[in-house]
């Protein structure tokens, strides 16, 4: 059994603790001390992530959701190629003319799942139904703006704009903590 050390650091920003481990960033509103251990196991054993904590709270649920989002893989089809795409790389899914497409930063892939199947698959993974034809990854939202008739427009990190139907605005507000 081999244990690897992972660098982690913390700093205070207006009494908000931010922990960065590799490319993940976790925000904790209280002073904490985290010990991180990585154990390299034999290929015959199942890989797992174990979280040991004093209590399961919102921050722990957020951490679990971030891990699940990073590890969920969707198969995308483009021309004659099949690609493995991480859910965290998808900006949104959209149903158009009976087909479902996953939009990344600079690419579009057709996915074989139906929108309702993706909605269930992406449940609790920073994605939500933004309209009857769209599922949106909230981690890719740069800004949101109210629009007419109670709808919102979301400007994504890649510059695209997505309409959020008024019936789904309360879900977005809840997910963003508004």
C-alpha positions in Angstrom: 0.0 0.0 0.0 1.4 3.3 -1.1 0.2 6.7 0.3 0.7 9.8 -1.9 0.6 13.3 -0.5 -1.6 15.8 -2.2 -0.9 19.5 -1.8 -3.8 21.5 -0.4 -3.9 25.1 0.8 -6.4 27.3 2.4 -6.8 31.1 2.8 -9.4 33.4 4.3 -11.5 35.7 2.2 -14.0 37.7 4.3 -14.3 34.8 6.7 -14.8 32.3 3.8 -12.3 29.4 3.7 -11.4 28.2 0.2 -9.6 24.9 -0.3 -8.1 24.1 -3.6 -7.0 20.5 -4.4 -5.7 20.0 -8.0 -8.4 21.7 -10.2 -11.2 21.5 -7.6 -12.1 24.5 -5.5 -14.2 24.0 -2.4 -15.7 26.8 -0.3 -16.3 26.3 3.4 -17.9 29.0 5.6 -16.2 27.8 8.7 -12.7 27.1 9.9 -11.8 23.5 9.1 -8.8 21.3 8.9 -8.8 18.7 6.1 -6.5 15.8 5.9 -6.2 14.4 2.4 -4.8 10.9 1.8 -4.5 9.0 -1.5 -4.0 5.3 -1.4 -2.8 3.5 -4.5 -4.5 0.1 -4.6 -4.2 -3.1 -6.5 -6.0 -3.3 -9.9 -8.2 -6.1 -8.5 -9.8 -3.8 -5.9 -12.6 -1.4 -6.6 -11.8 2.3 -6.6 -13.7 4.4 -4.1 -13.7 7.9 -2.5 -14.4 7.9 1.2 -15.4 11.1 3.1 -15.0 11.0 6.8 -16.7 14.0 8.5 -18.2 15.0 11.8 -21.6 15.8 10.2 -23.1 15.7 6.8 -24.0 19.2 5.8 -24.5 21.3 2.7 -20.8 21.7 2.1 -20.3 17.9 2.2 -23.2 17.5 -0.3 -21.6 20.1 -2.6 -18.3 18.3 -2.4 -19.9 15.0 -3.4 -21.8 16.7 -6.2 -18.6 18.2 -7.6 -16.9 14.8 -7.5 -19.9 13.0 -9.2 -20.0 15.7 -11.9 -16.3 15.3 -12.7 -16.6 11.6 -13.0 -19.8 11.2 -15.0 -19.0 10.4 -18.7 -21.4 10.9 -21.6 -20.9 9.3 -25.0 -21.0 11.9 -27.8 -21.3 11.3 -31.5 -19.8 13.7 -34.1 -19.5 12.7 -37.7 -18.0 9.1 -37.6 -16.4 9.5 -34.1 -17.6 8.5 -30.7 -16.1 10.6 -27.9 -16.2 10.2 -24.1 -17.2 13.6 -22.6 -17.1 14.5 -19.0 -20.4 16.1 -17.7 -18.3 18.9 -16.3 -17.3 19.8 -19.9 -20.9 20.1 -21.1 -22.4 23.6 -21.1 -25.9 22.4 -21.9 -28.0 19.8 -23.6 -30.7 20.7 -26.2 -33.3 18.7 -28.0 -33.7 19.7 -31.6 -35.9 17.9 -34.2 -36.1 14.7 -32.1 -32.3 14.6 -31.5 -30.4 15.6 -28.4 -27.1 17.5 -28.6 -24.5 18.3 -25.9 -22.8 21.6 -26.3 -19.2 22.0 -25.1 -16.9 25.0 -25.1 -16.1 24.7 -28.9 -17.9 21.6 -30.0 -21.3 19.9 -30.4 -22.0 16.2 -30.0 -25.2 14.3 -30.5 -26.0 12.1 -27.5 -28.3 9.0 -27.7 -30.1 9.6 -24.4 -33.4 11.4 -24.4 -33.6 14.7 -22.5 -35.6 13.2 -19.6 -33.0 10.4 -19.3 -30.2 13.1 -19.1 -32.2 15.0 -16.6 -32.4 12.0 -14.3 -28.7 11.1 -14.9 -27.6 14.7 -14.2 -29.9 15.1 -11.1 -28.0 16.7 -8.2 -24.9 17.3 -10.5 -25.2 21.1 -11.0 -27.6 20.6 -14.0 -31.2 21.5 -14.2 -34.0 21.7 -16.7 -34.0 25.3 -18.1 -36.8 24.8 -20.6 -38.8 22.0 -22.3 -35.9 21.5 -24.7 -32.8 22.4 -22.6 -30.8 21.1 -19.6 -28.3 23.6 -18.4 -25.0 23.1 -16.4 -25.1 26.0 -13.8 -21.3 25.8 -13.3 -20.9 27.2 -16.8 -23.1 30.3 -16.2 -21.1 33.5 -16.3 -24.2 35.8 -15.6 -27.9 35.8 -15.6 -30.3 38.6 -16.6 -34.1 38.9 -16.1 -36.0 39.2 -19.3 -39.6 39.9 -20.3 -42.4 37.7 -19.1 -40.5 36.3 -16.1 -37.9 34.5 -18.2 -34.1 34.8 -17.6 -31.2 34.8 -20.0 -28.0 33.0 -19.0 -24.7 34.1 -20.5 -22.4 31.1 -20.5 -18.6 31.0 -20.1 -18.3 30.2 -23.9 -20.3 33.4 -24.8 -23.5 31.6 -25.8 -26.9 32.8 -24.4 -29.5 30.4 -23.2 -33.1 31.2 -22.3 -34.5 29.9 -19.0 -38.3 29.5 -19.1 -40.2 31.2 -16.3 -41.5 27.9 -14.9 -37.8 26.8 -14.3 -36.5 30.2 -12.9 -37.4 29.2 -9.2 -35.3 26.0 -9.6 -32.3 28.1 -10.9 -32.7 30.6 -8.0 -32.8 27.8 -5.5 -29.7 26.2 -7.0 -27.8 29.5 -7.0 -28.9 30.2 -3.4 -30.9 33.4 -4.4 
